[in-house]
């Protein structure tokens, strides 16, 4: 099967992004697999590719089964900044899983996080970069 120019560009972008990530002080463990970056932080798996960041959580009874929490589509020149906000030691990312919408409410230094646990509709996920 022939690889398209788009697939080659996607893979090259992700390989360059992976290389940049290796030079940052990021927590967790990340690796390249079939052109995608997979990043493990605690019970969370973050899948990264050009124009895509997705956050999943391991099911409590399985280390292999994941359920998606949220995803978004950052611009090429913003994706590394988003990655650093998620994974720099001492940071936290807060995701709200509401009735209809899943939203990243905050990503940055833990001591500056304005989001406190709320018990309104939905669930809150706190991804701690420790």
Backbone as CSV, one residue per row, in Angstrom:
resi,resn,N_x,N_y,N_z,CA_x,CA_y,CA_z,C_x,C_y,C_z
1,UNK,0.838,-1.181,0.000,0.000,0.000,0.000,0.882,1.242,0.000
2,UNK,0.564,2.172,-0.857,1.358,3.375,-1.022,1.017,4.394,0.064
3,UNK,2.046,5.019,0.605,1.860,6.036,1.632,1.666,7.388,0.962
4,UNK,0.603,8.084,1.363,0.313,9.380,0.752,1.241,10.465,1.316
5,UNK,1.320,11.573,0.599,2.130,12.700,1.061,1.621,13.212,2.403
6,UNK,0.315,13.201,2.578,-0.287,13.655,3.842,0.145,12.767,5.008
7,UNK,0.138,11.454,4.795,0.568,10.520,5.840,2.043,10.700,6.172
8,UNK,2.847,10.941,5.160,4.285,11.166,5.380,4.496,12.449,6.178
9,UNK,3.771,13.517,5.804,3.886,14.797,6.519,3.417,14.658,7.967
10,UNK,2.328,13.897,8.189,1.800,13.657,9.533,2.848,12.947,10.395
11,UNK,3.409,11.892,9.853,4.408,11.117,10.584,5.647,11.961,10.878
12,UNK,6.103,12.738,9.913,7.289,13.577,10.102,7.022,14.650,11.173
13,UNK,5.843,15.274,11.136,5.491,16.268,12.143,5.538,15.641,13.533
14,UNK,4.934,14.469,13.686,4.884,13.809,14.991,6.268,13.362,15.462
15,UNK,7.112,12.923,14.547,8.476,12.559,14.921,9.243,13.786,15.412
16,UNK,9.069,14.923,14.739,9.713,16.166,15.183,9.161,16.622,16.532
17,UNK,7.855,16.513,16.710,7.232,16.878,17.981,7.746,15.979,19.106
18,UNK,7.828,14.690,18.838,8.361,13.740,19.828,9.784,14.144,20.232
19,UNK,10.602,14.479,19.249,11.983,14.897,19.526,11.993,16.141,20.413
20,UNK,11.126,17.108,20.139,11.040,18.306,20.969,10.602,17.959,22.389
21,UNK,9.670,17.010,22.516,9.195,16.593,23.842,10.328,15.986,24.670
22,UNK,11.252,15.283,24.013,12.344,14.645,24.749,13.286,15.677,25.371
23,UNK,13.243,16.911,24.882,14.107,17.967,25.417,13.411,18.819,26.472
24,UNK,12.162,18.487,26.774,11.408,19.199,27.808,11.420,18.370,29.084
25,UNK,11.180,19.010,30.190,11.128,18.328,31.489,9.695,17.872,31.744
26,UNK,9.269,16.830,31.058,7.900,16.340,31.163,7.834,15.095,32.038
27,UNK,6.763,14.973,32.801,6.570,13.802,33.645,5.989,12.662,32.814
28,UNK,5.970,11.491,33.378,5.376,10.347,32.711,6.315,9.717,31.699
29,UNK,5.731,8.872,30.886,6.476,8.107,29.889,5.772,8.258,28.550
30,UNK,6.522,8.616,27.509,5.912,8.727,26.185,6.748,7.990,25.160
31,UNK,6.064,7.557,24.094,6.723,6.801,23.039,5.959,6.984,21.729
32,UNK,6.645,6.732,20.638,6.043,6.780,19.303,5.564,5.383,18.914
33,UNK,4.367,5.316,18.330,3.847,4.047,17.845,2.975,4.317,16.618
34,UNK,3.386,3.789,15.480,2.651,3.938,14.224,2.355,5.396,13.902
35,UNK,3.330,6.261,14.170,3.200,7.670,13.833,2.525,8.524,14.889
36,UNK,1.988,7.933,15.938,1.322,8.656,17.020,2.201,8.663,18.259
37,UNK,2.070,9.698,19.059,2.759,9.763,20.353,1.764,9.336,21.422
38,UNK,2.170,8.387,22.254,1.345,7.925,23.374,2.092,8.289,24.654
39,UNK,1.400,8.958,25.543,2.025,9.516,26.738,1.238,9.055,27.953
40,UNK,1.907,8.398,28.874,1.271,7.877,30.077,1.626,8.754,31.271
41,UNK,0.607,9.304,31.903,0.758,10.053,33.151,-0.239,9.448,34.129
42,UNK,0.272,8.748,35.122,-0.572,8.093,36.117,-1.548,7.160,35.403
43,UNK,-2.854,7.307,35.657,-3.861,6.445,35.033,-4.370,6.997,33.706
44,UNK,-3.732,8.026,33.213,-4.180,8.689,31.989,-3.245,8.373,30.829
45,UNK,-3.832,8.250,29.645,-3.068,8.064,28.420,-3.447,9.209,27.487
46,UNK,-2.443,9.944,27.059,-2.647,11.082,26.179,-2.106,10.698,24.810
47,UNK,-2.962,10.769,23.821,-2.591,10.443,22.449,-2.395,11.755,21.706
48,UNK,-1.249,11.879,21.055,-0.879,13.139,20.423,-0.501,12.887,18.969
49,UNK,-0.997,13.759,18.132,-0.639,13.756,16.718,-0.815,15.157,16.178
50,UNK,-0.371,15.378,14.972,-0.531,16.695,14.368,-2.004,17.080,14.434
51,UNK,-2.282,18.252,15.015,-3.643,18.773,15.106,-4.538,17.948,16.037
52,UNK,-3.968,17.218,16.998,-4.808,16.374,17.861,-4.127,16.089,19.194
53,UNK,-4.878,16.306,20.278,-4.505,15.821,21.608,-5.756,15.178,22.192
54,UNK,-5.648,13.933,22.583,-6.767,13.219,23.191,-6.357,12.663,24.535
55,UNK,-7.257,12.775,25.511,-6.977,12.275,26.854,-7.936,11.138,27.153
56,UNK,-7.375,10.010,27.566,-8.152,8.859,27.979,-7.727,8.428,29.372
57,UNK,-8.583,7.664,30.034,-8.276,7.180,31.382,-8.400,5.666,31.386
58,UNK,-7.479,5.051,32.077,-7.548,3.593,32.211,-8.751,3.226,33.074
59,UNK,-9.450,2.193,32.655,-10.553,1.676,33.454,-9.995,1.132,34.759
60,UNK,-10.737,1.247,35.818,-10.243,0.855,37.140,-9.919,-0.625,37.239
61,UNK,-10.591,-1.447,36.447,-10.362,-2.887,36.550,-9.453,-3.430,35.451
62,UNK,-8.876,-2.536,34.629,-8.061,-3.015,33.519,-6.955,-2.015,33.214
63,UNK,-5.759,-2.539,33.004,-4.672,-1.648,32.618,-4.656,-1.437,31.104
64,UNK,-5.438,-2.221,30.353,-5.450,-2.112,28.905,-6.645,-1.324,28.374
65,UNK,-7.770,-1.406,29.057,-8.981,-0.754,28.571,-8.973,0.728,28.925
66,UNK,-9.288,1.562,27.940,-9.334,3.010,28.131,-10.712,3.534,27.796
67,UNK,-11.089,4.642,28.438,-12.256,5.361,27.969,-11.846,6.803,27.730
68,UNK,-12.366,7.346,26.658,-12.014,8.700,26.256,-12.642,9.712,27.199
69,UNK,-11.849,10.710,27.559,-12.362,11.811,28.377,-12.636,13.014,27.491
70,UNK,-11.641,13.431,26.715,-11.822,14.574,25.822,-10.722,14.601,24.785
71,UNK,-10.887,15.453,23.808,-9.841,15.705,22.822,-10.046,17.110,22.268
72,UNK,-8.996,17.655,21.657,-9.089,18.949,20.991,-8.077,18.995,19.865
73,UNK,-8.169,20.046,19.077,-7.370,20.168,17.867,-6.556,21.456,17.885
74,UNK,-5.404,21.440,18.553,-4.567,22.652,18.584,-3.879,22.883,17.241
75,UNK,-3.549,24.125,17.007,-2.778,24.471,15.812,-1.361,23.903,15.961
76,UNK,-0.678,23.717,14.842,0.672,23.154,14.859,1.624,23.952,15.758
77,UNK,1.482,25.282,15.744,2.395,26.110,16.533,1.977,26.243,18.000
78,UNK,0.860,25.623,18.394,0.382,25.667,19.780,0.497,24.329,20.502
79,UNK,0.678,23.254,19.754,0.574,21.918,20.345,1.655,21.661,21.402
80,UNK,2.885,22.103,21.155,3.947,21.875,22.140,3.666,22.659,23.425
81,UNK,3.118,23.861,23.302,2.745,24.633,24.495,1.675,23.903,25.301
82,UNK,0.669,23.347,24.621,-0.370,22.579,25.312,0.231,21.370,26.023
83,UNK,1.142,20.688,25.355,1.797,19.512,25.941,2.560,19.909,27.199
84,UNK,3.287,21.003,27.140,4.066,21.453,28.300,3.162,21.859,29.461
85,UNK,2.011,22.456,29.170,1.069,22.806,30.238,0.535,21.553,30.926
86,UNK,0.302,20.511,30.157,-0.203,19.264,30.737,0.875,18.567,31.558
87,UNK,2.090,18.493,31.038,3.075,17.579,31.604,4.232,18.146,32.359
88,UNK,4.298,19.457,32.553,5.395,20.013,33.346,5.149,19.712,34.816
89,UNK,6.179,19.241,35.490,6.055,18.860,36.905,5.464,20.011,37.711
90,UNK,4.446,19.689,38.531,3.772,20.679,39.359,2.518,21.254,38.733
91,UNK,2.237,20.877,37.491,1.038,21.381,36.816,-0.140,20.431,37.006
92,UNK,-1.311,20.943,36.716,-2.534,20.146,36.742,-3.377,20.527,35.530
93,UNK,-4.062,19.547,34.985,-5.032,19.778,33.918,-6.377,19.301,34.445
94,UNK,-7.381,20.172,34.342,-8.720,19.863,34.846,-9.664,19.751,33.656
95,UNK,-10.332,18.600,33.561,-11.293,18.356,32.487,-12.662,18.150,33.125
96,UNK,-13.660,18.850,32.605,-15.037,18.666,33.056,-15.786,17.853,32.012
97,UNK,-16.359,16.758,32.458,-17.176,15.897,31.606,-18.627,16.184,31.971
98,UNK,-19.240,17.108,31.235,-20.616,17.497,31.503,-21.599,16.592,30.799
99,UNK,-22.852,16.981,30.869,-23.894,16.165,30.253,-23.724,16.056,28.737
100,UNK,-23.362,17.162,28.101,-23.242,17.162,26.650,-21.850,17.501,26.135
101,UNK,-21.061,18.185,26.942,-19.773,18.701,26.478,-18.661,18.308,27.448
102,UNK,-17.520,17.964,26.879,-16.322,17.701,27.666,-15.351,18.838,27.383
103,UNK,-14.850,19.479,28.445,-14.058,20.686,28.272,-12.840,20.682,29.178
104,UNK,-11.699,21.140,28.639,-10.526,21.390,29.472,-10.748,22.759,30.110
105,UNK,-10.897,22.771,31.439,-11.162,24.016,32.146,-9.888,24.766,32.494
106,UNK,-8.821,24.013,32.736,-7.573,24.651,33.155,-6.426,23.696,32.889
107,UNK,-5.284,24.275,32.541,-4.052,23.513,32.425,-2.915,24.469,32.738
108,UNK,-2.185,24.171,33.814,-1.101,25.044,34.221,-0.656,24.730,35.640
109,UNK,0.048,25.671,36.280,0.558,25.440,37.637,-0.561,25.098,38.626
110,UNK,-0.320,24.080,39.422,-1.342,23.611,40.356,-1.743,24.685,41.361
111,UNK,-0.761,25.446,41.857,-1.082,26.450,42.881,-1.864,27.640,42.326
112,UNK,-1.959,27.781,41.017,-2.730,28.870,40.409,-4.075,28.393,39.853
113,UNK,-4.393,27.125,40.054,-5.610,26.551,39.482,-6.852,27.174,40.125
114,UNK,-7.700,27.814,39.331,-8.905,28.432,39.876,-10.073,27.455,40.038
115,UNK,-9.925,26.238,39.515,-11.027,25.279,39.520,-10.974,24.441,40.785
116,UNK,-12.022,24.526,41.551,-12.156,23.685,42.743,-13.151,22.583,42.417
117,UNK,-13.033,21.509,43.128,-13.963,20.399,42.880,-15.398,20.869,43.085
118,UNK,-16.206,20.585,42.086,-17.616,20.948,42.129,-18.428,19.681,41.951
119,UNK,-19.593,19.674,42.452,-20.452,18.511,42.333,-21.678,18.834,41.490
120,UNK,-21.504,19.771,40.583,-22.580,20.057,39.648,-22.525,19.040,38.529
121,UNK,-23.490,19.051,37.684,-23.657,18.074,36.616,-22.339,17.668,35.963
122,UNK,-22.065,16.391,35.983,-20.881,15.877,35.321,-19.793,15.474,36.290
123,UNK,-18.652,15.177,35.730,-17.518,14.685,36.498,-16.290,15.527,36.178
124,UNK,-15.425,15.688,37.158,-14.186,16.435,36.973,-13.014,15.468,37.048
125,UNK,-12.082,15.603,36.108,-10.859,14.809,36.101,-9.692,15.757,36.346
126,UNK,-8.830,15.382,37.269,-7.636,16.164,37.592,-6.422,15.335,37.212
127,UNK,-5.681,15.809,36.239,-4.484,15.115,35.780,-3.300,15.858,36.388
128,UNK,-2.683,15.248,37.388,-1.578,15.873,38.104,-0.252,15.458,37.479
129,UNK,0.567,16.423,37.161,1.911,16.162,36.642,2.864,16.131,37.836
130,UNK,2.972,14.982,38.457,3.843,14.808,39.635,5.051,13.976,39.309
